Amino acid sequence: MTVKLIKFLSLLILATSCTVALPEFQTAASLAPRENKIAVGGFSGRGLNASTGGVAVYNRGLTNNLDLTTTTSISRLNIEQDNLRVSAVTGPKWSTPNQKWALSAPVGAVHTQTFNDIDAGYTFIFTPTLYRSWANPNTNVTHTFFARSEAAYNLYRGRWFAIVSGYGQAYETERLTHYLSVSGSTNGPFYGIYFGYGLSLKPIQ
């Protein structure tokens, strides 16, 4: 009975811990049409929905106010059981004409593979995110506040909803952009605080 309870709780944690902890390596601004940008980095969290791993974000400029954004990650959930998590989401990001506000609407899936016969299966997710960015006068730093919601469905766990908000900073040098990301949530089983650092080359044609 105790073993079954432990396995059930482990499955519950695995199923209800998805992408809310991923950092944001982008701002509200859109790229120019046909421009590409890739940011890569790492992240880690503290809390029930906490994992440590790597993430890559690819942006493709479609119009002056529309990007296609894809985020992929490989990580390990911070629990005792050995596990590997892979996630991928993609979708449009619309920016306002002044490039200070944006809304993205990625959809995708998360799969967590454990190595003790507990398999939470695939979780399908929709993660709309609102961005508000502004630049410091006479500096190369852009600040961004973001709020992300996550609607998810898992065969074993059913449906649930979570919200996370955070702050990101983009610091531009001659060829590189450095990203710092801090986010947190107090939403049910998703409480915690998460950190990320990313690096990107300047946009290329």
Secondary structure, 3 states (H helix, E strand, C coil): CHHHHHHHHHHHHHHCCCCCCCCCCCCCCCCCCCCEEEEEEEEEEEECCCEEEEEEEEEEEEECCEEEEEEEEEEEECCCCCEEEEEEEEEEEEECCCCCEEEECCEEEEEEEECCCCEEEEEEEECCEEEEEEECCCCCEEEEEEEEEEEEEECCCEEEEEEEEEEEEEEECCCEEEEEEEEEECCHHHCEEEEEEEEEECCEC
